[in-house]
Amino acid sequence: MSDVKQCWIDVRGAGELTAALCQEAVHLGLDAIVADDPAVLAGLPPTVTRVLVAADVHDEPGDADLVLVTKGDPAAYADRHPGVRAGAYVDVTDPESLQAACDSVRRDPVTVLAFRDPTNIPLEIVLAAAADAHGLIVTAVPRADEASVYLSILEHGPDGLLLAPQAPGEAIRLKEAVERRSPDLELTELTVTGIRHAGTGERACVDTCTYLRQDEGILVGSRSKGMVLCVSETHPLPYMPTRPFRVNAGAIMSYTLADHEHTRYLSELTAGATVLAVGADGRTRLVTVGRVKIETRPLLSIDAVAPTGERVNVIVQDDWHVRILGPGATVLNSTELKPGDKILGHLPRRERHVGYPIDELCYEQ
């Protein structure tokens, strides 16, 4: 499967909106426009793939770049119309059509799938069948806001999504959903300047719905412009099993990143929220919070400084098993840190107000 997902729109049945939807798709740079009338595709620029849905191998392609056959063999259509790519359009409604979809994704250069029932199981089966195939798989989605669900089926989803817009503006929401990525963050080597016991208070363990990697955690900081990379509990401990979904993050007033731009206090995270998981190499991914455990524990305050002079502080549970990542994904026990040690952190450049980056005077001490 391709990491670059395609956006297609289906204008069959769009009626008087057809021209406007086609114009919007071209303007947005969508990958393909699907129609069942060759006249709709005539005159569209070469920047968009013109896709015709044909009832059988005898239909003429017109100006179509790609013809999707709903009945018959796409290879037979290509033989009858040299120079035209041919694929299959499969409505999956029962075991027989599901088998036809599995056959198509293993055989045809392009397969477009539509599923009748509100379950992801048929798509999972088709994607599994296509594991070693090289054809393009596009799946119809009922609404743009469901795009993220389809794109995460079996982790990678299909190669593209097809939407039948009901009004102008829906195509751009599909494009935004498909192109949404979690960009890498620039991590900075911080130098520890001090470590001290900080009394007792409430700390938060962030339990995610994701199996976190050993070089992955979340960023936590007492100030919004300086955070430390606290590692997941994926590393063995002598007295308890690992918790590969958890980050023992820090005191409840600490900042973390809910996504690559917005901060949240640890106390604000709840089940169903998102938090940004960050690797030691700066890669990121959004993960879903399953639970936040807030409990009273002894606390440890860690001070550090960036090469630019920016001061950073994080307050964590005062216990040996709470760990922080250092350069090269080195796992460091927080209670064993000492001045001069190097740890990884991130320096957001702007102040925050209710989690949003803003430009204003703000001192955090």
Secondary structure, 3 states (H helix, E strand, C coil): CCCCCEEEEECCCCHHHHHHHHHHHHHHCCCEEEECCHHHHCCCCCCCEEEEEECCCCCCCCCCCEEEECCCCHHHHHHHCCCCEEEEEEEECCHHHHHHHHHHHHHCCEEEEEECCCCCHHHHHHHHHCCCCCCEEEEEECCHHHHHHHHCCCCCCCCEEEECCCCCCHHHHHHHHHHCCCCCCCCEEEEEEEEEEEEEEEEEEEEECCCCCCCEEEEEEEECCEEEEEECECCCCCCCCCECCEEEEEECCCEEECCCCCEEEHHHCCCCCEEEEEECCCCEEEEEEEEEEEEEEEEEEEEEECCCCCEEEEEEECCCCCEEEEHHHEEEEHHHCCCCCEEEEECCCCEEECCEEECCCCCCC
